[in-house]
Amino acid sequence: MEIFNTIIDYLASCFATSVTTEQFVQASYDTLIMVVFSLILGSLIGIPLGICLVTTRPYGLLENRRVFRIINPIINIVRSLPFIILLVAIQPLTKVIVNSSIGTIAAIVPLTFYVAPYIARLVENSLLDVNSGIIEAAQSMGATPIQIIWYFMLPEAFSSLILTLTTATIGLIGATAMAGAIGAGGIGDLAVSYGYQRFDNTVTYICVLILVIAIQFIQSTGNYLARKARHE
């Protein structure tokens, strides 16, 4: 975190702004909290859903068309909602869960609802790309569907799943910026409150630079880990 603070200090020192370095750092930490917790919760929901989509679909390992026809449209409906609309639509539920509809912690609820179906679709695509010959070989050895999923499909798709979570993380960062429009905190809130509403373009530019640096770091890390998983 010292390196990150140094970057923030350097950016703030290069431009005269109405926002202090401490405010930039706090906003960055708020964004980090929202991304990390919503990614963890979204993954706990989205990964099983993605596996369920693959295995219960027609001709899947655990074919169950009724389950597939329930889960598939629900995911489509949630994914079809722009995040800003989802954010407002589930405010009553957010208030029930965290006793508030404003702030960093409250934003984690809609962010989780946003990213979970997104991860589910990405996981579905990753698992569907697994060579069918591997699954057939596992079946010929007498492996159960659970064993096939755990010991064959997931390991084979591991590098792709890393990139899936990388993509989801980057999508979450963009969503946290939009969450700032309703006072969720983070870089987006700083850009709206000080950059847009107070006409301080410099704050906006610094917020953009922080987001670009964060996204480049996450994408590069994800690409590196995916290459390592492929043993390249």
Protein Blocks (a to p, Z undefined) as FASTA:
>chain_A
ZZmmmmmmmmmmmpccfbdfklmmmmmmmmmmmmmmmmmmmmmmmmmmmmmmmmmmghia
klcfklmmmmmmmmmmmmmpcfklmmmmmmmmmmmmnopaedjklmmmmmmmmmmmmmmm
mmmmmmmmpcfklmmmmmmnopafklmmmmmmmmmmmmmmmmmmmmmmmmmmmmmmmmmm
nongpjklmmmmmmmmnopaklmmmmmmmmmmmmmmmmmmmmmmmmmmnoZZ
